Amino acid sequence: MTEFTQLATTRGGFAVRRFGHEGPQVVCLHGFPDDASTYDDLARHLASTGHRVTAVNLRGYAPSTLDGPLGLDALVADLLAVLDALSPDGPVHFVGHDYGAQVAYPAMARAPHRFASATLFAGAHPAYVRRNARRFPRQLWASRYIVFFQFGSYADRRVARNDFAYVDRLWRRWAPGFTPPPAHLDQVKRTLAASMPAPVAMYRAGGFAVPEDPIAAPTLYVTGADDGCALPQLADGQENLFTGEYRAEVWAHTGHFPHLEQPERAAIAVREWIGRHGGPVTDR
């Protein structure tokens, strides 16, 4: 069973899960409500096909550091420090979901030399989220959890009540028709219990007014047609930011967690995108 280990960086200690011992470095960053274990199956697949994979817990998710600012600028600096620690001499292939994907856009714009490629699941560029959400009343309703999280300690208590029953409801609403493995949800709840209130307070930290700077890293963007958290249309127009190759896919019968709901398809998509942009090519 894979466990968390600690990675020391110039920004503090981050909990990571490592897979594979050789090959190109792949770095994975999770979203909410989740943790780095969300990538275990994907990481095992990539490790078996010639990659080294490191999945990272965000700041504010134990056993990563819980101290310090939780705004987007801080999380971007964290990601770049993690990349410096893991691959000081070359770029990495990046995989991000939800919050982990949104952190990647400004990081790729700020430090293009650190990214060989990116595969982003269900996390549109923050600037386009702000712009496009206003066009869809359905999205405003889907985002009501963010408004609720602004209620400080009251929201924190409600989220944690009854063994994080609120989190169970979010998963059901965001990925209709998908039943997450109970062991994974148990792991996520253990992480949240050790981390609160930081995972919810992150939504009160601000910092999502992101400049629309050009992005050179080849990027595959995947969203689910049935996503109950973030409509596929939130990414409309973000292709204009990319000076490198950009591809967007909307997967049918898929909600907010494409890498978990369609694990085989996700593994193939990530592996082939990495192979297209400098990683090992394999038919396995």
Backbone as a ProteinNet text record, in pm:
[ID]
protein_1_A
[PRIMARY]
MTEFTQLATTRGGFAVRRFGHEGPQVVCLHGFPDDASTYDDLARHLASTGHRVTAVNLRGYAPSTLDGPLGLDALVADLLAVLDALSPDGPVHFVGHDYGAQVAYPAMARAPHRFASATLFAGAHPAYVRRNARRFPRQLWASRYIVFFQFGSYADRRVARNDFAYVDRLWRRWAPGFTPPPAHLDQVKRTLAASMPAPVAMYRAGGFAVPEDPIAAPTLYVTGADDGCALPQLADGQENLFTGEYRAEVWAHTGHFPHLEQPERAAIAVREWIGRHGGPVTDR
[TERTIARY]
85	0	88.1	56.9	134.3	99.8	201.8	183.3	238.1	202.6	260	402.3	488.7	620.2	634.6	739.6	757.8	860.2	826	916.4	951	1079.2	1123.6	1142	1086.1	1101.6	1133	1162.9	1188.1	1061.7	947.1	818.6	763.5	841.9	796.1	784.2	729	718	583.7	588.6	467.4	459.2	339.2	315.6	299.9	370.9	367.4	349.8	300.8	290.6	369.1	464.9	558.8	535.7	549.7	534.1	640.2	702.5	802.4	937.9	1041.8	1178.5	1260.9	1206.3	1282.3	1185.9	1242.6	1161.2	1127.2	1053.5	1015.3	935	957.8	887.1	748.1	646.4	508.8	468.4	412.7	368.5	217.8	146.9	0.8	-45.3	-146.3	-199.1	-351.1	-406	-547.7	-630.7	-761.8	-854.5	-931.5	-1049.9	-1136.7	-1266.1	-1323.9	-1270.6	-1200.4	-1068.8	-989.4	-850.7	-763.4	-623.2	-541	-410.6	-321.7	-351.7	-418.7	-449.8	-546.8	-610.4	-699.1	-626.8	-492.7	-413.3	-349.1	-379	-307.2	-316.4	-435.9	-449.5	-382.5	-402.1	-337.6	-186.1	-135.4	8.5	66.6	-4.1	45.4	53.6	-46.2	-43.3	76.6	96.6	207.1	341.3	351.9	476.5	506.3	401.3	421.2	458.5	445.3	477.4	594.9	680.4	807.2	809.1	731.4	729.5	756.4	811.9	816.7	704	622.6	504.8	509.2	483.8	472.7	341.6	252.9	125.6	139.4	98.7	128.2	0.3	2	-105.8	-80.6	-182.9	-175	-140.8	-83.7	-76	-217.2	-224.2	-353.9	-419.5	-351.9	-401.6	-296.2	-323.2	-230	-204.4	-79.7	30.5	120.8	74.4	146.8	136	219.5	214.4	75.9	28.3	-100	-82.8	41.1	69.8	79.7	66.1	91.1	-34.3	-21.2	-135.9	-186.7	-316.5	-380.7	-435.4	-402.4	-447.8	-379.6	-433.2	-383.1	-235.6	-193.3	-52.9	39.5	-1.3	80	83.8	-29.5	-33	48.9	50.8	135.1	282.3	320.7	459.3	492.5	397.1	418.4	446.3	363.7	381.2	518.1	561.1	691.9	804.6	787.8	889.2	893.7	778.4	773.5	845.5	821.6	888.6	1039.3	1082	1225.4	1287.3	1214.2	1266.7	1268.3	1166.7	1155.2	1237.8	1250.8	1317.4	1394.8	1504.3	1575.2	1639.6	1662.6	1738.5	1654.2	1523.3	1443.7	1295.7	1216.2	1071.8	1003.3	880.5	800.4	673.8	610	475.1	379.3	279.2	191.1	50.3	-12.5	-152.3	-222.6	-331.7	-404	-552.9	-620.8	-766.5	-824.8	-934.5	-1007.7	-912.3	-900.1	-810.6	-668.5	-626.3	-491.5	-469.1	-574.9	-564.7	-559.1	-641.5	-645.6	-514	-446.7	-315.5	-215.5	-234.3	-134.9	-127.9	-241.1	-239.7	-142.1	-154.4	-57.4	83.2	97.2	231.6	296.6	220.5	275.6	310.6	228.5	258.1	381.2	398	507.9	641	637.2	761.5	746.4	739	712.7	819.1	942.4	1050.4	1033	939.6	921.2	822.4	751.7	643	668.5	681.2	691.3	553.3	453.6	315.4	224.6	95.7	-2.8	-129.7	-186	-319.3	-403.5	-509.8	-589.9	-732.2	-780.1	-913.9	-1004.5	-1115.4	-1225	-1180.7	-1093.6	-1050	-1012.4	-1106.3	-1079.3	-994.3	-936	-855.3	-940.2	-887.6	-969	-1029.9	-956.4	-1010.2	-1131.8	-1130.1	-1242.3	-1357.8	-1327.1	-1433.5	-1514.1	-1445.5	-1513.6	-1596.7	-1542	-1609.1	-1729.6	-1710.6	-1813.8	-1923.9	-1892.6	-1993.6	-2115.4	-2094.2	-2203.8	-2303.9	-2262.9	-2349.6	-2450.2	-2429.5	-2508.2	-2565.8	-2695.7	-2756.1	-2732.9	-2729.7	-2704.8	-2568.7	-2469.7	-2337.2	-2338.3	-2407.4	-2414.6	-2476.5	-2577.4	-2638.6	-2541	-2469.6	-2373.3	-2260.7	-2230.5	-2120.5	-2164.7	-2285.1	-2335.2	-2251.8	-2181.4	-2096.2	-1989.1	-1941.1	-1837.8	-1894.2	-2017.8	-2083	-2098.2	-2140.5	-2157.5	-2026.1	-1916.9	-1787.2	-1741.1	-1803.3	-1765.3	-1815.2	-1898.3	-1955.3	-1862.8	-1735	-1634.7	-1651	-1640	-1639.1	-1771.2	-1880.1	-2008.6	-2002	-1950.6	-1935.7	-1839	-1729.9	-1631.1	-1696.1	-1776.8	-1840.8	-1941.2	-2016.8	-2118.2	-2053.2	-1942.9	-1875.1	-1826.6	-1774.7	-1716.1	-1819.1	-1941.9	-2042.2	-2074.4	-2103.3	-2147.6	-2051.6	-1923	-1820.3	-1820.6	-1826.8	-1817.6	-1929.4	-2050.5	-2164.6	-2182.7	-2143.5	-2150.8	-2064.6	-1947.9	-1857.7	-1920.3	-1985.7	-2056.7	-2159.2	-2230.9	-2332.2	-2267.9	-2154.8	-2087	-2046	-1987.4	-1946.4	-2066.7	-2178.6	-2297.1	-2348.3	-2347.3	-2398.5	-2303	-2175	-2077.9	-2050.1	-2073.2	-2048.4	-2168.8	-2281	-2402.7	-2381.4	-2428.5	-2413.6	-2283.4	-2193.9	-2064.6	-2060.4	-2018.7	-1999.6	-1850.5	-1790.8	-1646.7	-1615.1	-1498	-1460.2	-1465.9	-1534.5	-1544.4	-1409.2	-1310.5	-1177.6	-1117.1	-1146.2	-1090.8	-1158.8	-1291.6	-1360.3	-1317.5	-1293.6	-1245	-1109.9	-1022.1	-891.3	-905.7	-991.4	-1012.8	-1065.5	-1157.4	-1213.2	-1108.2	-1018.5	-910	-820.8	-792.8	-712.4	-783.5	-911.2	-986.6	-993.7	-1017.3	-1028.1	-898.6	-785.8	-656.3	-618.8	-697.1	-658.5	-749.4	-872.4	-969	-917.3	-950.2	-1043.1	-977.9	-849.7	-777	-841	-886.9	-942.3	-1064.1	-1142.5	-1257.2	-1214.8	-1125.5	-1076.4	-1005.3	-952.8	-887.2	-979.7	-1110.4	-1207.3	-1235.6	-1182.1	-1195.7	-1066.8	-965.5	-832.8	-813.8	-904.1	-895	-781.8	-750.9	-638.5	-673.5	-800.6	-837.5	-852.5	-807.6	-803.3	-671.9	-669.8	-546.2	-526.3	-407.5	-380.6	-392.1	-433.8	-448.9	-320.3	-212.2	-82.7	-75.2	1.8	11.2	78.5	38.1	87.2	144.9	270.5	338.3	327.3	306.8	308.3	194.3	223.3	115.8	17	-111.1	-209.6	-331	-364.6	-488.9	-584.8	-703.1	-804.4	-922.3	-960.5	-1068.8	-1174.2	-1298.3	-1409.4	-1521.3	-1605.5	-1716.6	-1844	-1917.7	-2042.1	-2145.4	-2134.5	-2231.6	-2175.5	-2074	-2010.5	-2110.7	-2136.5	-2230.5	-2166.8	-2037.2	-1964.7	-1925.9	-1872.9	-1819.3	-1864.7	-1950.5	-1998.6	-1882.3	-1889	-1784.1	-1763.1	-1870.5	-1861.3	-1773.3	-1734.3	-1645.9	-1512.4	-1474	-1345.5	-1358.2	-1477.4	-1495.3	-1400.4	-1323.7	-1234	-1093.8	-1070.4	-936	-831.9	-876.8	-781.5	-700.7	-753.9	-683.3	-558.8	-545.3	-428.1	-306.1	-325.8	-218.9	-142.5	-11.2	76.4	129.6	123.3	156.8	31	47	-66.5	-169.3	-296.4	-405.2	-515.6	-564.3	-675.8	-775.3	-903.4	-1008.9	-1101.8	-1135.4	-1225.4	-1335.3	-1458.4	-1572.2	-1614.8	-1601.1	-1632	-1777.3	-1850.3	-1990.1	-2000.5	-2115.5	-2144.6	-2035.8	-1983.5	-1873.8	-1902	-1876	-1897.1	-1768.4	-1749.5	-1641.3	-1507.8	-1506.1	-1383.6	-1348.2	-1314.8	-1292.6	-1186.2	-1081.4	-973	-1016.1	-1121.1	-1175	-1294.1	-1375.1	-1494.7	-1461.9	-1359.2	-1314.8	-1164	-1121.1	-976.8	-895.3	-947.8	-871	-856.5	-964.7	-958.5	-865.7	-872.9	-786.7	-640.5	-610.5	-471.3	-416.1	-497.1	-451.9	-433.5	-527.3	-517.5	-392.6	-364.4	-246.3	-119.6	-115.8	4.8	33.2	-70.7	-49.2	-11.7	-70.1	-34	111.3	153.1	293.7	383.6	346.2	426	437.4	332.7	331.7	428.2	459.5	539.8	663	730.1	862.8	872.4	762	767.9	782	793.4	806.8	679.7	692.6	578.5	570.7	455.4	438.8	297	278.6	144.2	84.6	159.9	109.4	-6.9
-120	0	124.5	218.5	341.3	433.3	492.5	585	721.7	822.2	954.5	957.5	1025.2	1060.1	1211.2	1264.5	1409.9	1453.9	1559.9	1624.4	1762.4	1787.4	1918.4	2013.1	2134	2236.4	2369.4	2468.2	2602	2666	2604	2656.2	2572.3	2481.1	2395.7	2251.7	2168.2	2026.4	1990.1	1903.9	1859.9	1708.2	1658.4	1514.9	1466.8	1359.9	1307.9	1156.6	1105.4	961.7	934.2	841.8	818.1	681	676.7	554.2	550.8	435.4	420.6	473.8	423.8	458.7	516.1	516.8	568.7	623.3	698.4	756.4	901.5	964	1104.5	1127	1243.4	1277.8	1332.7	1272.9	1320.4	1368.2	1487.4	1545.3	1566.1	1518.4	1524.1	1607	1690.2	1775.9	1763.3	1739.7	1709.8	1837.2	1816.3	1925.3	1901.5	1962.7	1952.8	1882.4	1799.4	1749.5	1616.5	1618.7	1503.6	1515.4	1422.9	1436.2	1360.9	1350.4	1294.3	1148.4	1077.2	936.5	919.4	1027.3	1020.7	971.8	984.8	947.3	809.6	733.6	607.7	514.2	491.3	399.4	453.2	581.8	642.4	634.6	662.6	662.7	522.8	422.3	284.7	248.3	289.4	263	332.7	458.8	531.8	474.1	434.1	374.1	244.7	169.2	42.8	63.6	185.9	215.4	312.4	314.3	385.5	528.9	561.6	696.8	693.8	803.6	828.6	926	891.5	973	1016.7	1144.7	1198.4	1274.7	1226.2	1294.4	1371.4	1496.8	1591.1	1636.2	1641.1	1706.8	1857.3	1933.4	2078.7	2126.7	2245.8	2313.8	2319.6	2294.4	2294.3	2158.2	2057.4	1920.2	1834	1796	1715.1	1581.8	1531.6	1583.3	1684.6	1752.6	1870.2	1980.4	2082.5	2193.6	2258.1	2292.1	2360.7	2510.4	2554.2	2694.1	2775.4	2905.9	2995.9	3032.5	3126.9	3172	3062.8	3067.2	2965	3021.7	3145.2	3205.6	3144.8	3175.1	3113.3	3144.4	3268.2	3302.8	3215.7	3188.7	3104.2	2961.5	2911.1	2773.9	2759.4	2862.1	2860.1	2854.8	2937.8	2935.2	2799.3	2737.6	2603.9	2503.5	2505.6	2410.5	2425.3	2548.3	2568.9	2523.6	2540.6	2491.8	2339.4	2275.4	2129.4	2081.3	2147.2	2107.7	2126.6	2234.5	2256.7	2144.1	2098.3	1993	1857.6	1829.7	1698.6	1685.8	1793.9	1787.1	1915.4	1936.8	2064.4	2088.2	1981.8	1996.6	1985.9	1971.8	1957.2	1972.9	1984.2	2002.4	1872.1	1883.3	1767.2	1763.7	1647.9	1634.6	1649	1732.3	1766.8	1714.6	1666.5	1625.4	1696	1764.9	1835.3	1815.4	1815.7	1803	1913.9	1976.6	2073.9	2186.3	2209	2313	2291.9	2163.6	2134.3	2175	2168.4	2214.9	2367.2	2433.3	2579.2	2641.8	2577.8	2626.9	2620.5	2524.9	2502	2614.3	2676	2775.9	2890.5	2960.3	3067	3014.3	2891.9	2835	2811.7	2761	2737.3	2868.1	2970.2	3099.8	3162.8	3146	3208.1	3136.5	3005.6	2927	2822.8	2865.1	2770.1	2661.3	2690.2	2592.8	2474.1	2481.8	2374.1	2268.2	2291.1	2202.5	2148.5	2016	1952.3	1932.7	1907	1893.8	1904.7	1919.5	1921.3	1851.2	1772.5	1715.7	1765.3	1838.8	1904.7	1852.4	1803.9	1748.4	1844.3	1883.8	1951.4	2073.8	2151.6	2275.4	2377.6	2461	2562.3	2675.3	2753.9	2868.7	2962	3005.5	3087.9	3212.1	3276.4	3396.2	3362.7	3246.5	3207.1	3152.5	3093.8	3053.6	3176.4	3281.6	3402.9	3462.7	3461.3	3523.1	3441	3309.6	3225.5	3187	3182.6	3141.8	3233.5	3359.5	3457.1	3430.3	3353	3325.6	3215.1	3140	3019.1	3016.1	3044.1	3034.4	2897.8	2793.3	2659.6	2651.5	2720.8	2719.7	2797.1	2907.6	2984.6	2900.3	2820.8	2732.2	2621.6	2565.6	2460.2	2510.8	2639.2	2698	2749.2	2716.7	2770.5	2725.6	2614.1	2569.9	2673.4	2744.4	2846.2	2960.7	2999.8	3103.4	3055.6	2931.9	2876.4	2876.3	2848	2841.2	2976.7	3085.3	3217.8	3242.8	3154.6	3174.3	3124.2	3126.2	3105.7	2979	2991.3	2875.5	2799.1	2868.9	2799.1	2697.6	2740.9	2649.3	2536	2569.7	2467	2356.6	2397.3	2298.1	2214	2278	2204.9	2104.1	2142.5	2051.2	1926.8	1944.4	1833.3	1749.6	1799	1731.2	1592.2	1498.5	1363.1	1295.4	1297.9	1232.6	1285.1	1416.5	1483.2	1438	1429.9	1395.6	1497.5	1622.2	1725.7	1686.1	1628.4	1585.2	1471.2	1379	1272.3	1331.3	1432.6	1493.7	1562.4	1628.4	1692.4	1589.7	1479.7	1377	1325.4	1303.3	1253.9	1356.5	1482.7	1588.1	1616.5	1611.4	1647.9	1535.7	1411.3	1298.3	1205	1247.6	1165.9	1032.3	926.9	794.7	725.4	794.7	736.4	713.8	595	563.9	551.2	647.2	638.9	521.3	461.9	351.3	395.5	321.6	361.8	383.2	302	317.1	452.4	499.5	630	742.3	737.5	841.4	839.4	721.9	713.6	782.7	760.6	825	976.4	1023.2	1166.8	1227.7	1160.7	1213.9	1217.1	1119.2	1124.5	1245.3	1271.3	1388	1516.5	1526.9	1647.2	1666.6	1557.9	1568.1	1619.3	1580.6	1624.4	1763.9	1818.8	1942.8	2061.4	2035.6	2144.9	2251.7	2379.8	2426.5	2462.4	2433.7	2484.6	2450.1	2325.3	2296.1	2380.7	2420.3	2506.9	2653.8	2688.6	2826.6	2868.3	2772.8	2803.5	2882	2854.6	2923.8	3065.5	3099.1	3235.4	3314.6	3252.5	3313.1	3406.8	3401.8	3492.9	3457	3554.2	3536	3474.2	3477.8	3415	3514.2	3638.5	3733.7	3711.9	3610.8	3564.1	3633	3688.4	3746.3	3641.2	3683.1	3591.1	3589.7	3543.7	3537.7	3415.2	3422.7	3309.2	3188.8	3071.2	2945.3	2862.6	2823.1	2750.6	2599.1	2549.1	2404.4	2336.1	2228.6	2153.4	2102.2	2130.1	2104.1	2031.7	1921.5	1848.7	1883	1932.9	1967.8	1873.6	1807.4	1709.6	1750.4	1749.9	1779	1680.5	1658.1	1565.6	1635.8	1573.6	1633.7	1644	1556.9	1555.4	1614.2	1696.2	1754.9	1841.8	1806.7	1883.2	1994.4	2012.5	2120.1	2231	2192.9	2290.8	2253.1	2333.9	2305.8	2305.9	2221.5	2223.2	2360.5	2440.7	2572.6	2670.9	2639.2	2729	2747.8	2651.6	2661.1	2728.5	2772.6	2835.3	2954.4	2953.5	3064.5	3050.2	2958.7	2953.8	2902.2	2841.2	2798.9	2916	3036.9	3154.9	3188.9	3130.8	3158.1	3078.1	2973.4	2876.7	2905	2918.9	2930.9	2795.3	2697.8	2560.2	2482.3	2352.7	2269.2	2265.4	2274.8	2268.9	2182.2	2090	2005.9	1999	2012.6	2003.2	1888.5	1807.3	1694.6	1699.2	1673.5	1659.9	1514.5	1447.5	1304.9	1283.7	1209.6	1179.4	1086.7	1094.7	1006.4	1014.4	1136	1158	1284.7	1278.3	1393.3	1467.6	1506.6	1596.6	1526.9	1393.9	1319.7	1224.1	1276.5	1188.3	1081.3	1115.4	1019.2	902.9	921.5	814	744.9	820.4	763.3	681.6	722.8	649.4	626	540.7	527.4	477.1	380.2	328.4	433.3	501	605.9	718.8	755.5	862	821.5	697.9	651.8	654.6	609.8	611.3	754	842.3	981.7	1048.8	1030.9	1092.5	1033.7	900	834.7	878	882.9	920.1	1066.8	1153.5	1295.2	1316.2	1246.4	1253.3	1199.2	1085.3	1028.2	1119.4	1193.8	1287.4	1403.5	1427.9	1545	1509.1	1403.1	1376	1262.6	1198.6	1086.1	955.8	843.7	713.7	674.8	610.2	562.8	412.5	364.5	221.3	181.8	57.3	4.2	-65.5	-71.7	-144.1	-68.9
0	0	0	-89.6	-99.1	16.8	74.7	185.6	147.9	224.8	206.4	262.1	190.4	241.8	230.2	289.4	290.7	186.9	116	21.7	76.3	97.9	146.7	29.1	40.7	-62.2	5	-75.8	-22.3	33.1	8.4	56.4	171.5	224.4	332.9	288.6	376.7	349.9	286.9	186.6	117.4	119.3	148.4	148.2	4.4	-28.9	-165.9	-163.5	-274.9	-299.1	-425.8	-419.3	-529.6	-592	-723.1	-799.4	-908.6	-929.2	-1034.2	-992.7	-1060.5	-1022.1	-1136.6	-1255.8	-1369.4	-1472.4	-1568.5	-1673.7	-1646.5	-1737.1	-1721.3	-1593.6	-1532.5	-1409.5	-1441.2	-1379.5	-1387.9	-1249.2	-1241.9	-1114.6	-1121.5	-1018.3	-1015.2	-895.6	-917.7	-811.9	-810	-692	-673.2	-655.5	-643.5	-616.2	-488.5	-480.3	-363.1	-403.7	-316.7	-189.3	-213.9	-211.4	-253	-192.9	-225.8	-190.6	-293.5	-271.1	-371.9	-404	-313.6	-339.9	-456.1	-500.4	-615.7	-740.6	-742.8	-859.3	-846.9	-742.8	-721.3	-841.2	-892.7	-1005.8	-1130.9	-1160.2	-1276	-1262.1	-1142.5	-1119.8	-1135.5	-1087.8	-1104.5	-1252.6	-1328.4	-1472.7	-1537.7	-1506.1	-1566.6	-1523.3	-1397.9	-1350.9	-1425.8	-1458.7	-1530	-1675.5	-1724.6	-1864.1	-1876	-1772.4	-1785.9	-1739.4	-1636.3	-1582	-1432	-1382.6	-1237.8	-1205.8	-1109	-1078.8	-933.1	-911.1	-775.8	-765.8	-679.5	-652.7	-522.3	-523	-415	-346.5	-214.3	-140.1	-139.1	-175.7	-168.9	-27.6	-19.4	109.9	170	301.1	366.6	371.2	314.4	317.2	385.8	510.7	586.8	515.2	526.2	608	538.6	431.8	383.4	488.2	471.9	566.2	566.1	684.1	698.8	719.8	734.7	763.6	635.6	650.7	539.9	462.3	369.2	291.3	198.5	170.3	88.2	-42.6	-74.5	-198.3	-319	-436.5	-558.9	-582.5	-557	-579.2	-495.2	-370.5	-283.2	-335.2	-384.4	-434.4	-562.1	-644.1	-763.6	-723.6	-628	-579.5	-519.9	-448.8	-394.9	-506.3	-610.2	-719.2	-783.6	-808.8	-871.5	-779.9	-649.1	-554.9	-554	-563.9	-572.5	-698.5	-810.6	-935.3	-925	-861.7	-842.5	-760.2	-658.7	-571.8	-641.8	-722.5	-785.6	-912.6	-987.1	-1117	-1142.6	-1067	-1078.5	-1214.7	-1291.3	-1415.7	-1541.7	-1527.6	-1648.5	-1622.1	-1730.1	-1715.4	-1676.9	-1630.4	-1592.1	-1677.4	-1676.9	-1730.9	-1613.7	-1630.6	-1519.1	-1543.2	-1434.8	-1437.7	-1321.6	-1350.2	-1245.4	-1257.8	-1143.5	-1140.7	-1054.9	-1104.4	-1025	-980.5	-851.1	-799.8	-850.1	-854.9	-902.6	-1046.2	-1127.8	-1265.2	-1271	-1189.8	-1194.8	-1150.2	-1057.5	-1014.5	-1129.4	-1219	-1324.1	-1426.4	-1460	-1567.4	-1537.4	-1423.9	-1397.7	-1377.1	-1324.2	-1308.6	-1444.5	-1539.7	-1674	-1743.9	-1721.7	-1782.5	-1719.7	-1589.4	-1516.4	-1540.9	-1554.7	-1565.9	-1675.7	-1801.3	-1909.9	-1923.1	-1879.2	-1890.4	-1796.2	-1701.9	-1603.7	-1650.5	-1764	-1805.5	-1946.5	-1956.2	-2087.3	-2149	-2064.3	-2109.6	-1988.1	-2014	-1905.3	-1951.2	-1861.5	-1880	-1764.3	-1794	-1691	-1696.5	-1582.2	-1570.7	-1493.1	-1554.3	-1483.8	-1405.3	-1464.1	-1400.7	-1505.8	-1546.4	-1648.8	-1591	-1679.1	-1638.5	-1552	-1436.5	-1345.4	-1409.5	-1500.2	-1564.5	-1649.5	-1714.4	-1799.2	-1715.6	-1601.7	-1509.4	-1467.8	-1427.4	-1383.4	-1496.9	-1615.3	-1729.5	-1775.2	-1785.9	-1844.6	-1746.5	-1617.5	-1519.7	-1523	-1552.4	-1553.7	-1665.2	-1763.3	-1878	-1850.7	-1741.5	-1720.6	-1579	-1562.5	-1429.1	-1364.6	-1444	-1390.3	-1322.2	-1379	-1316.9	-1186.2	-1182.3	-1058	-946.7	-981.3	-881.8	-841	-938.6	-908.1	-818.5	-825.9	-748.2	-612	-570.4	-443.4	-323.7	-336.8	-226	-195.2	-296.4	-274.3	-190.6	-220	-139.7	4.3	22.1	155.8	232.8	163.7	231.4	283.9	238.5	288	430	482.1	614.5	726.1	701.9	804.5	885.6	1015.9	1104.1	1098.4	1068.9	1055.8	941.5	826.7	713.4	745.9	813.9	848.7	932.9	1030.2	1116.7	1039.3	951.2	874.9	780.1	718.6	627	700.9	821.1	896.5	971.2	984	1065.4	1009.7	1102.1	1065.7	968.2	1005.5	923.8	780.3	767.5	638	542.6	594.4	509.7	396.9	421.1	316.4	196.7	224.8	117.3	37.5	105.3	34.5	-62.8	-16.7	-103	-222.9	-202.5	-315.6	-420.1	-376.8	-472.9	-552.1	-485.1	-556.7	-656.4	-616.5	-704.2	-819.9	-792.9	-894.1	-994.3	-954.1	-1043.1	-1039.7	-1094.9	-1089.1	-1159.2	-1094.3	-1153	-1119	-1050	-1013.6	-863.5	-824.9	-684	-657.1	-588.2	-563.1	-472.2	-488.2	-400.2	-254.5	-168.6	-27.8	38.3	2.3	62.6	27.2	-94.9	-133.8	-56.7	-45.8	30.4	177.1	231.7	369.8	383.4	284.7	287.4	278	188.6	172.9	302.5	367.3	491.6	602.6	605.2	703.7	678.6	551.9	518.3	559.6	527.7	562.2	712.9	786	931.5	993.2	935.2	987	938.6	846.5	778.5	807.1	847.7	863.3	959.9	929.6	825.9	692.4	675.8	560	425.5	400.3	267.4	231.6	332	306.7	309.2	401	409.6	281.8	206	78.7	-13.1	-5	-89.2	-40.2	75.6	128.1	111.4	50.4	46.1	-72.1	-169.5	-282.8	-377.6	-463.9	-554.8	-687.4	-728.2	-853.3	-969.4	-950.7	-1061.2	-1136.1	-1220.8	-1284.1	-1418.6	-1443.6	-1574.7	-1684.5	-1800.7	-1913.6	-1995.3	-1930.7	-1996.2	-2087	-2194.9	-2287.7	-2222.9	-2268.7	-2214.8	-2329.4	-2314.9	-2421.7	-2406.6	-2286.1	-2263.2	-2338.9	-2410.7	-2476.1	-2371.7	-2391.4	-2286.9	-2341.8	-2274.4	-2299.6	-2187.6	-2222.7	-2124	-2138.9	-2029.2	-2030.9	-1929.7	-1973.3	-1883.3	-1909.6	-1808.3	-1822.1	-1864.4	-1954.8	-2002.3	-1891	-1789.9	-1681.2	-1552	-1562.8	-1444.8	-1369.7	-1243.2	-1163	-1083.2	-1100.5	-1032.5	-1128.7	-1244.6	-1339.9	-1480.8	-1540.4	-1674.7	-1774.3	-1877.3	-1979.9	-2042.3	-2047.6	-2112.7	-2036.4	-1913.6	-1839.7	-1910.1	-1992.1	-2062.9	-2198.9	-2234.9	-2366.4	-2382.1	-2488.8	-2520.4	-2467.3	-2373	-2314.8	-2413.5	-2522.3	-2625.4	-2679.3	-2668.2	-2719.3	-2638.8	-2518.8	-2435.4	-2476	-2554.6	-2575.8	-2704.4	-2687.8	-2803.7	-2845.1	-2755.1	-2787	-2820.7	-2843.9	-2880.9	-2767.5	-2804.5	-2707.4	-2765	-2681.5	-2722.2	-2606.7	-2639.3	-2538.8	-2575	-2474.3	-2493.4	-2388.6	-2431.6	-2340.3	-2344.2	-2229.7	-2224.3	-2182.8	-2264.6	-2235	-2113.6	-2046.6	-1932.5	-1825.5	-1805.5	-1710.8	-1632	-1501.3	-1416.5	-1387.4	-1261.5	-1223.5	-1200	-1201	-1169.9	-1284.2	-1402.1	-1518	-1493.7	-1420.1	-1398.7	-1311.1	-1228.9	-1146.1	-1212.4	-1281.8	-1343.3	-1467.4	-1541	-1659.7	-1649.4	-1555.6	-1527.8	-1645.5	-1720.2	-1832.5	-1942	-1973.8	-2075.9	-2032.3	-1904.6	-1853.7	-1860.8	-1823.1	-1826	-1968.1	-2062.5	-2202.1	-2250.8	-2216	-2260.7	-2206.4	-2078.7	-2018	-2078.8	-2087.5	-2139.9	-2283.3	-2365.8	-2505.3	-2519.8	-2434.5	-2442.1	-2401.9	-2296.4	-2254.6	-2365.3	-2423.7	-2531.1	-2651.1	-2678.4	-2791.3	-2767.6	-2638.8	-2604.9	-2521.4	-2565.7	-2511.7	-2414.4	-2377.7	-2286.8	-2361.3	-2288.1	-2353.8	-2425.5	-2538.7	-2615	-2597.8	-2554.4	-2529.3	-2562.3	-2601.3	-2629.5	-2510.3	-2398.6	-2281.8	-2218.1
[MASK]
++++++++++++++++++++++++++++++++++++++++++++++++++++++++++++++++++++++++++++++++++++++++++++++++++++++++++++++++++++++++++++++++++++++++++++++++++++++++++++++++++++++++++++++++++++++++++++++++++++++++++++++++++++++++++++++++++++++++++++++++++++++++++++++++++++++++++++++++++++++++++++

